[in-house]
Structure formats: structure tokens, C-alpha cells
Amino acid sequence: MWIGSRVLKGAEGMKTMGSNRPVPLVLLLWLVIARSFVTVCANQE
């Protein structure tokens, strides 16, 4: 679960860096992660 901890750290870092708009950045980050997971799953089949 090291990926999850890194994501949480990144989200907290984004909150401190861009506290004015943290939500869109986090959503964008999750979108990129979801796309990479889909790509990996498709390659494994």
C-alpha cells in the first residue's frame, strides 16, 4: 500500500502549496492514477 501513502502525502503537499484550489488538483491526480491502473490491467490480460 505504498502507493496509497504516497498519494496521501502528495494530496497533503498540494493542500499546503495550493490551499486556494486543493480539490481540483486532487481530483486530477486521482484521474491520472485511475487511467494508469486501467492501462496496467489492460496490459496484463
Secondary structure, 3 states (H helix, E strand, C coil): CHHHHHHHHHHHHHHHHCCCCHHHHHHHHHHHHHHHHHHHHHHHC
